[in-house]
Every structure is written in C-alpha cells, then in structure tokens.
Amino acid sequence: FVNIVTNIINILDGRVYVFDNEKFAYDSINSNTNLKNFCTKLYNISKNDKEISNSFSSNLYSLINGNKLYECLIEILFYIILEFKQPIYVEDINATPEQQLEAVNAAYDAFKKIIDAEARGADFNEIKDIFTPDSVKAEREKYNEDKTSFITTNKTSGIKEVNVKDVAATFYDISFTNGTVEIGVMLEYNDSNKGVIEPMIATFLGRNEGEDANNNDTQIIRMQYVDGKWLVSYSGENRIAENNWFML
C-alpha cells in the first residue's frame, strides 16, 4: 500500500516522490501536511454521514491526531472499497442548476436557523418545520444535545458568542432515498467562539473567558424535496466546535 499512498501524495503535492527506504517512506507520509489536510477533510465528511459509525470516525480522528496518516488513509481506502454500501443513485435523476441552487440556499438558511436557535437556547419546536417528518426525532435529540454547549442552556458555562464566517455552500450529490429526491449540500466554514467557564474552575485556572475555537469545519446537509419545498433530512454533527477549556 505504500506505493498507493505515495501516488496519492504525488497528486496532492503536485510532484513525484521516490522512496528507497521503507521507514523513510512511512515517516515522510505521516508528516505530509497536504495528506493531513486531506485526511482531516475526509474525517469531517465521515462524521457527518449518517451511514458511517461514530466508532469509525473516532478512530480516524485518533489516527490523524497521532500523525498516523498512513494508517488513516488505509482505513479509509478499506472502508470505501470493502465496507461502504453506496446509496442508490439513479442515472436519469438530474437537478437543474436552479434546483441545485434552491437546495443549497435552503441548506444554508437551515444551518443559520439551527445555530441561532441553539445559541438562544430556543426550544426545538421553533425550528421543527425545517426538517422532514422522518428526521424530526433524531434531529430533536441532536439539537438538544448540541445546545448544551451554549451558556443560555448551561447558565454557568458554555459558548456565549459564535462567529461563523468564510462560508462556502456547494452542491454535493443527488440520490433517490425512500422514494424521494435528496440533494446533499456541502458547507465549509470557519467558526470561532467565546465562552465562559465554571466559576470554581475559573478561579483554579485564573481565567474566565477567552477565544479558543478557530476551526475550519465541513458539514454535509441533506435536503429532500417534500410538498414543494426543500426540507432537511440530515443536518450534520458537531456544527460548532466545543472549547474544552470552559466545559466541565
């Protein structure tokens, strides 16, 4: 597999590498910045794919953080080739540029509404109508869990200010799911946020607030066309990065 991974690096770096020593090859692969960025992007996609298990995504995260990029890429290749069951794609299903744009705009608007509602500590029912009926139960649970990262819910610790910027929303794919046309939209963005810490912990650490998250993130939001409008069937995971310094 070293040759396969090396060829991928050749493409990412735009140059040709020839390694005459296996250990040197592994060390070079594991320290390659472009490969790490590539693996991170694939990890971000995996954690937002409802068909991929949390344990698989967590394993990728651990391998990336441990700079075991060779192992990480092999895990990804094995999964794609041997395990991953592709959704049913129908060749004659097409979306016009206008329909794609509608889905992309609807996904971005939904993303903003979810983040805004979480930050205010709003009840899920306020945004319930942006989701497909089949997704409401799972999305409610996810929403209620995510909003506990915010000060408005926890009261004494959590995120108090969110800044999402440099957002790029693009058409990702189209499929036929449960008899309904579904479009995937990829959101790439930077999020930074400020939060407050538990008073006792703040005293112990000698700090009480600051800005610690400045992350580039990727989310896949899936949109279904239901009764003449685009609704969210899946909204991604961990939309805003948690700052461990203010969480218990």
C-alpha positions as CSV (number, residue, x, y, z in Angstrom):
1,F,0.0,0.0,0.0
2,V,3.0,2.4,0.3
3,N,3.0,2.9,-3.4
4,I,-0.7,3.7,-3.5
5,V,-0.4,6.2,-0.7
6,T,2.7,7.7,-2.3
7,N,0.8,8.2,-5.6
8,I,-1.9,10.0,-3.7
9,I,0.7,12.3,-2.1
10,N,2.2,12.9,-5.6
11,I,-1.2,14.2,-6.7
12,L,-1.8,16.3,-3.6
13,D,1.7,17.9,-3.7
14,G,2.0,18.1,-7.5
15,R,5.4,16.4,-7.5
16,V,6.8,12.9,-7.7
17,Y,8.3,11.2,-4.7
18,V,10.6,8.1,-4.9
19,F,11.4,6.5,-1.5
20,D,14.2,3.9,-1.4
21,N,13.8,3.2,2.3
22,E,10.5,1.9,3.8
23,K,10.9,3.7,7.2
24,F,11.7,6.9,5.5
25,A,8.6,6.5,3.3
26,Y,6.4,6.0,6.4
27,D,7.9,9.0,8.1
28,S,7.5,11.2,5.1
29,I,3.9,10.1,4.6
30,N,3.0,10.6,8.2
31,S,4.5,14.1,8.2
32,N,3.0,15.3,4.9
33,T,0.9,18.5,5.5
34,N,-1.3,18.1,2.5
35,L,-2.1,14.5,3.3
36,K,-3.1,15.5,6.9
37,N,-5.4,18.2,5.5
38,F,-6.8,15.6,3.1
39,C,-7.4,13.1,5.8
40,T,-9.0,15.8,8.0
41,K,-11.4,16.7,5.3
42,L,-12.4,13.1,4.8
43,Y,-12.8,12.7,8.6
44,N,-15.1,15.8,8.6
45,I,-17.2,14.2,5.9
46,S,-17.3,10.9,7.7
47,K,-18.6,12.3,11.0
48,N,-21.5,13.9,9.1
49,D,-22.5,10.8,7.2
50,K,-25.3,9.0,8.9
51,E,-24.3,5.8,7.2
52,I,-20.8,5.8,8.9
53,S,-20.5,4.7,12.5
54,N,-19.2,7.0,15.3
55,S,-16.5,4.5,16.2
56,F,-15.1,4.6,12.6
57,S,-15.0,8.4,12.6
58,S,-13.4,8.5,16.1
59,N,-10.7,6.1,15.0
60,L,-9.9,8.4,12.1
61,Y,-9.7,11.3,14.5
62,S,-7.3,9.5,16.8
63,L,-5.1,8.4,13.9
64,I,-4.9,12.0,12.5
65,N,-4.1,13.5,15.9
66,G,-1.4,10.9,16.4
67,N,0.1,11.7,12.9
68,K,-0.6,8.1,11.8
69,L,-1.7,9.3,8.4
70,Y,-0.6,6.2,6.5
71,E,-2.8,4.0,8.7
72,C,-5.6,6.6,8.5
73,L,-5.7,6.6,4.7
74,I,-5.5,2.8,4.6
75,E,-8.5,2.6,6.9
76,I,-10.4,5.0,4.6
77,L,-9.5,3.0,1.5
78,F,-10.5,-0.3,3.0
79,Y,-13.8,1.2,4.1
80,I,-14.6,2.7,0.7
81,I,-13.6,-0.4,-1.2
82,L,-14.9,-3.2,1.0
83,E,-17.5,-2.0,3.5
84,F,-19.3,1.1,2.4
85,K,-22.7,0.5,0.9
86,Q,-23.4,3.2,-1.6
87,P,-26.8,4.8,-1.6
88,I,-29.0,4.1,-4.6
89,Y,-28.2,6.5,-7.4
90,V,-30.3,6.7,-10.4
91,E,-28.6,7.9,-13.6
92,D,-31.6,9.6,-15.0
93,I,-32.2,11.7,-11.8
94,N,-31.0,15.2,-12.6
95,A,-31.3,18.5,-10.9
96,T,-31.2,21.7,-12.9
97,P,-28.8,24.4,-11.8
98,E,-31.8,26.4,-10.5
99,Q,-32.9,23.4,-8.4
100,Q,-29.4,22.8,-7.1
101,L,-29.2,26.5,-6.1
102,E,-32.6,26.3,-4.3
103,A,-31.4,23.3,-2.3
104,V,-28.0,24.9,-1.5
105,N,-29.7,28.1,-0.3
106,A,-32.3,26.2,1.7
107,A,-29.5,24.2,3.4
108,Y,-27.5,27.3,4.3
109,D,-30.7,29.1,5.6
110,A,-31.4,26.0,7.7
111,F,-27.9,25.9,9.1
112,K,-28.1,29.5,10.2
113,K,-31.5,28.9,11.8
114,I,-30.2,25.9,13.8
115,I,-27.1,27.7,15.1
116,D,-29.1,30.8,16.0
117,A,-31.8,28.8,17.9
118,E,-29.2,26.8,19.7
119,A,-27.3,29.9,20.8
120,R,-30.5,31.4,22.2
121,G,-31.5,28.2,24.0
122,A,-34.7,28.0,22.0
123,D,-37.0,25.0,22.1
124,F,-36.6,22.7,19.1
125,N,-40.2,23.2,18.1
126,E,-39.3,26.7,16.9
127,I,-37.3,25.2,14.0
128,K,-39.1,21.9,13.7
129,D,-40.7,22.8,10.4
130,I,-37.4,23.0,8.5
131,F,-37.0,19.2,8.9
132,T,-38.6,16.2,7.1
133,P,-41.1,14.4,9.3
134,D,-39.0,11.2,9.3
135,S,-35.9,13.1,10.7
136,V,-37.6,15.1,13.4
137,K,-37.0,12.6,16.3
138,A,-33.3,12.2,15.6
139,E,-32.7,15.9,14.9
140,R,-34.5,16.9,18.1
141,E,-32.2,14.7,20.1
142,K,-29.1,16.1,18.3
143,Y,-30.3,19.7,18.7
144,N,-31.0,19.3,22.5
145,E,-27.5,17.8,23.0
146,D,-25.8,20.4,20.9
147,K,-27.4,23.4,22.6
148,T,-26.0,22.3,26.0
149,S,-22.7,23.7,24.7
150,F,-24.2,27.2,25.0
151,I,-24.3,29.5,28.0
152,T,-28.0,30.1,27.5
153,T,-28.7,26.5,28.4
154,N,-26.0,25.7,30.9
155,K,-26.2,29.1,32.6
156,T,-22.8,29.0,34.2
157,S,-20.5,27.6,31.5
158,G,-20.6,27.4,27.7
159,I,-20.4,29.3,24.4
160,K,-21.7,32.8,24.6
161,E,-20.7,34.2,21.2
162,V,-20.5,32.5,17.9
163,N,-18.8,33.8,14.7
164,V,-19.3,31.7,11.6
165,K,-17.5,33.1,8.6
166,D,-16.0,32.3,5.2
167,V,-18.9,30.0,4.4
168,A,-18.9,28.2,1.1
169,A,-22.1,26.2,0.3
170,T,-21.9,23.9,-2.7
171,F,-23.9,21.1,-4.4
172,Y,-22.5,17.8,-3.3
173,D,-24.6,15.0,-4.7
174,I,-28.1,13.8,-5.7
175,S,-29.7,10.5,-4.8
176,F,-33.1,8.8,-4.6
177,T,-33.8,8.0,-1.0
178,N,-37.0,6.3,0.3
179,G,-38.8,7.3,-2.9
180,T,-37.8,10.9,-2.6
181,V,-35.2,13.0,-4.4
182,E,-32.4,14.0,-2.0
183,I,-29.7,16.6,-2.6
184,G,-26.5,16.7,-0.5
185,V,-25.1,20.2,0.2
186,M,-21.5,20.7,1.5
187,L,-21.0,23.6,3.9
188,E,-17.4,24.6,4.5
189,Y,-16.8,27.4,7.0
190,N,-14.7,28.8,9.8
191,D,-16.1,29.0,13.3
192,S,-14.6,30.8,16.3
193,N,-16.4,31.3,19.5
194,K,-16.1,32.8,23.0
195,G,-17.4,31.2,26.2
196,V,-17.4,31.4,29.9
197,I,-16.0,28.9,32.4
198,E,-17.5,27.4,35.6
199,P,-16.7,29.9,38.4
200,M,-14.8,27.4,40.6
201,I,-12.8,26.2,37.6
202,A,-12.1,29.8,36.5
203,T,-10.7,30.6,40.0
204,F,-8.5,27.5,39.9
205,L,-7.2,28.3,36.4
206,G,-7.1,32.1,36.8
207,R,-9.2,32.8,33.8
208,N,-12.8,33.3,33.0
209,E,-13.3,33.8,29.3
210,G,-11.5,34.0,26.0
211,E,-11.5,32.8,22.4
212,D,-10.2,29.3,22.0
213,A,-12.0,27.8,19.0
214,N,-10.9,28.8,15.5
215,N,-11.7,25.9,13.4
216,N,-12.3,25.1,9.7
217,D,-15.2,22.7,9.5
218,T,-17.1,20.8,6.9
219,Q,-20.7,19.6,7.2
220,I,-22.9,17.7,4.8
221,I,-26.6,18.7,5.0
222,R,-29.0,16.5,3.1
223,M,-32.2,18.1,1.7
224,Q,-35.3,16.4,0.5
225,Y,-38.0,17.9,-1.8
226,V,-41.2,17.5,0.1
227,D,-44.6,19.1,-0.9
228,G,-42.9,21.8,-3.0
229,K,-40.1,22.8,-0.7
230,W,-36.7,21.7,0.4
231,L,-36.5,20.2,4.0
232,V,-33.6,19.0,6.0
233,S,-33.4,15.2,6.3
234,Y,-29.9,15.3,8.0
235,S,-28.1,18.3,9.4
236,G,-24.6,17.1,10.3
237,E,-22.8,16.6,13.6
238,N,-20.9,18.9,16.0
239,R,-21.8,22.0,14.0
240,I,-20.0,24.4,16.3
241,A,-16.7,23.3,17.9
242,E,-16.7,22.9,21.7
243,N,-13.9,24.6,23.7
244,N,-12.7,22.2,26.3
245,W,-11.3,25.0,28.4
246,F,-14.8,26.1,29.5
247,M,-16.6,22.8,29.5
248,L,-16.8,20.6,32.6
